[in-house]
Amino acid sequence: MMFNYKPQSQLFRSTSWDAFHCVYRWWISMSNDEERQSAHRVKPAPTVFRAQLKRAARLDDVYLTQGFSALWQDLPAEIHDNQKHWLMPCFAVIAKSLSMVRGHHDSGSFAHDLGRVEAEGEKPLVSELRFQNLQAAKNEQEFVTQLSRLLAQLNNKTNILSLADDIACWFEEHNYQAPRRADKRIAVRWAMDYYKDVANKA
């Protein structure tokens, strides 16, 4: 399977490319996109999977859902054999967030979608304050709560590969040292993409 999106996280770029594929196929199974399911030979998941994840407001609730269990158990051995304590919370945030996305597009990024300015408009789709709240999230629960709010504002449409990869980057930076190069840090990459349309209209 070929992707137009190139992951930035160590998790999907180095540790497990198969996990990236697994996440994509899991989202397809959860979607209502029969054409995409047929093209990738993916069996639709029971609708209760998405419904449970949608109701799960706390991260602890996400762990108890069938949808998350299906994703976690389908991940490759290199994920399960890995001792990093943050991997399960990371995939729980991915499961919760991607379950809210109903439309995937291959172009652009999640952060660019947040800052998208319509042709006749002047302001980003998501306000600067809401965007800054995402950047300021200090823990996993704040992070997943902010993501859920922002995805609703995007009408549940974005690039799911970018979203999953950004979530992985956030966990890597919050559990290790942030990259020394500023342009590699997730908050900076988000800002560059978010303000792109505004800068082009100036």
C-alpha positions as CSV (number, residue, x, y, z in Angstrom):
1,M,0.0,0.0,0.0
2,M,1.4,3.4,-1.0
3,F,0.8,6.6,0.8
4,N,1.2,10.2,-0.3
5,Y,2.0,11.1,3.3
6,K,5.5,10.6,4.7
7,P,5.4,10.1,8.5
8,Q,7.6,12.3,10.7
9,S,7.3,10.3,14.0
10,Q,10.0,7.7,14.9
11,L,7.1,5.4,15.8
12,F,5.8,5.1,12.2
13,R,9.0,6.0,10.3
14,S,11.4,3.7,12.1
15,T,9.8,1.5,14.7
16,S,6.9,0.1,12.7
17,W,5.8,1.0,9.2
18,D,3.4,-1.9,9.4
19,A,1.7,-0.2,12.4
20,F,1.0,2.8,10.1
21,H,-0.7,0.5,7.6
22,C,-2.6,-1.2,10.4
23,V,-4.0,2.2,11.6
24,Y,-5.1,3.1,8.1
25,R,-6.8,-0.2,7.5
26,W,-8.4,0.0,10.9
27,W,-9.9,3.4,10.1
28,I,-11.2,2.1,6.8
29,S,-12.9,-0.8,8.6
30,M,-14.6,1.8,10.9
31,S,-15.6,4.1,8.1
32,N,-18.8,4.0,6.0
33,D,-16.7,4.1,2.8
34,E,-17.7,0.9,1.1
35,E,-15.7,1.7,-2.0
36,R,-12.5,2.1,-0.1
37,Q,-13.2,-1.0,2.0
38,S,-13.7,-3.0,-1.3
39,A,-10.6,-1.5,-2.9
40,H,-8.4,-2.5,0.1
41,R,-10.3,-5.7,0.9
42,V,-11.1,-4.6,4.4
43,K,-14.1,-6.0,6.3
44,P,-16.4,-3.4,7.9
45,A,-16.2,-3.2,11.7
46,P,-19.4,-3.5,13.7
47,T,-21.0,-0.1,14.1
48,V,-20.8,-0.5,17.9
49,F,-17.0,0.0,17.7
50,R,-17.4,3.6,16.6
51,A,-20.3,4.2,18.9
52,Q,-18.4,3.1,21.9
53,L,-15.4,5.2,21.0
54,K,-17.6,8.2,20.3
55,R,-19.1,8.0,23.8
56,A,-15.7,7.5,25.5
57,A,-14.9,10.9,26.9
58,R,-12.0,9.8,29.2
59,L,-8.9,8.0,27.9
60,D,-9.6,5.3,30.5
61,D,-12.9,4.7,28.9
62,V,-11.3,4.3,25.4
63,Y,-9.2,1.3,26.7
64,L,-12.4,-0.5,27.5
65,T,-14.0,-0.2,24.0
66,Q,-14.1,-3.0,21.4
67,G,-12.9,-0.6,18.7
68,F,-9.6,0.1,20.6
69,S,-9.2,-3.6,21.4
70,A,-9.5,-4.5,17.7
71,L,-6.8,-1.9,16.8
72,W,-4.4,-2.8,19.6
73,Q,-4.6,-6.6,19.0
74,D,-4.1,-6.1,15.3
75,L,-0.9,-4.1,15.7
76,P,2.4,-5.8,14.7
77,A,4.6,-7.7,17.2
78,E,7.2,-4.9,17.2
79,I,4.6,-2.7,19.0
80,H,3.6,-5.3,21.5
81,D,7.2,-6.3,22.2
82,N,8.2,-2.7,22.8
83,Q,8.6,-1.6,26.4
84,K,7.7,2.0,25.9
85,H,5.0,2.8,28.5
86,W,3.3,5.5,26.4
87,L,2.5,3.3,23.4
88,M,-0.9,2.1,24.6
89,P,-2.1,5.7,25.5
90,C,-0.8,6.9,22.2
91,F,-2.8,4.3,20.2
92,A,-5.8,5.0,22.4
93,V,-5.7,8.7,21.5
94,I,-5.3,7.7,17.8
95,A,-8.3,5.3,18.1
96,K,-10.5,7.9,19.8
97,S,-9.5,10.7,17.3
98,L,-9.7,8.7,14.1
99,S,-13.0,7.2,15.1
100,M,-14.4,10.8,14.9
101,V,-13.1,11.3,11.3
102,R,-15.7,10.4,8.7
103,G,-13.9,11.8,5.6
104,H,-10.3,11.3,4.8
105,H,-8.3,13.2,2.2
106,D,-4.8,12.5,1.0
107,S,-3.6,16.0,0.6
108,G,-2.4,18.5,3.2
109,S,-2.2,18.0,6.9
110,F,-4.3,18.0,10.0
111,A,-2.9,21.4,11.1
112,H,-3.4,22.9,7.7
113,D,-7.1,21.9,7.8
114,L,-7.4,23.7,11.1
115,G,-6.0,26.9,9.6
116,R,-7.8,26.6,6.3
117,V,-9.2,29.9,5.1
118,E,-12.1,29.7,2.6
119,A,-11.8,31.6,-0.7
120,E,-14.3,34.3,0.4
121,G,-13.1,34.3,4.1
122,E,-10.3,35.9,6.0
123,K,-10.2,33.9,9.2
124,P,-9.0,30.3,9.8
125,L,-11.7,27.6,10.1
126,V,-10.6,27.0,13.7
127,S,-9.9,30.0,15.9
128,E,-6.4,30.9,17.0
129,L,-7.4,30.4,20.6
130,R,-8.7,26.9,20.0
131,F,-5.5,26.1,18.1
132,Q,-3.3,27.4,20.9
133,N,-5.3,25.3,23.4
134,L,-4.2,22.2,21.4
135,Q,-0.6,23.4,21.4
136,A,-0.7,24.0,25.2
137,A,-2.2,20.5,26.1
138,K,-0.1,19.3,29.0
139,N,-1.3,15.7,29.4
140,E,-2.9,12.9,27.4
141,Q,-6.5,13.7,28.6
142,E,-6.2,17.4,27.7
143,F,-4.7,16.4,24.3
144,V,-7.5,14.0,23.4
145,T,-10.1,16.4,24.6
146,Q,-8.7,19.3,22.5
147,L,-8.4,17.0,19.4
148,S,-12.1,15.9,19.8
149,R,-13.3,19.5,19.8
150,L,-11.2,20.5,16.8
151,L,-12.2,17.5,14.7
152,A,-15.9,18.4,15.3
153,Q,-15.1,21.9,14.0
154,L,-13.5,20.3,10.9
155,N,-16.8,18.5,10.3
156,N,-14.9,15.3,11.0
157,K,-12.9,15.5,7.8
158,T,-9.1,15.6,7.7
159,N,-6.0,13.6,6.6
160,I,-6.1,10.7,9.0
161,L,-2.5,9.7,8.3
162,S,-1.3,13.2,9.2
163,L,-3.5,13.1,12.3
164,A,-2.2,9.7,13.5
165,D,1.4,10.7,12.9
166,D,1.0,14.0,14.7
167,I,-0.4,12.2,17.7
168,A,2.6,9.9,17.7
169,C,5.0,12.9,17.5
170,W,3.2,14.5,20.4
171,F,3.7,11.5,22.6
172,E,7.3,11.1,21.6
173,E,8.0,14.8,22.5
174,H,6.2,14.5,25.8
175,N,8.0,11.4,26.8
176,Y,11.5,12.2,25.5
177,Q,13.4,15.3,24.7
178,A,11.9,17.5,21.9
179,P,13.9,17.6,18.6
180,R,16.8,20.1,18.7
181,R,15.8,21.4,15.3
182,A,12.9,23.8,15.7
183,D,11.3,22.9,12.5
184,K,11.0,19.2,13.6
185,R,9.0,20.0,16.8
186,I,5.4,19.3,16.5
187,A,4.2,22.7,17.8
188,V,6.3,24.5,15.3
189,R,5.2,22.2,12.4
190,W,1.6,22.8,13.4
191,A,2.1,26.5,13.5
192,M,3.7,26.6,10.0
193,D,0.8,24.6,8.5
194,Y,-1.9,26.4,10.5
195,Y,-0.8,29.9,9.4
196,K,0.0,29.0,5.8
197,D,-3.4,30.1,4.4
198,V,-3.4,33.3,6.4
199,A,0.1,34.2,5.2
200,N,-0.8,33.5,1.6
201,K,-3.8,35.9,1.9
202,A,-1.7,38.7,3.5
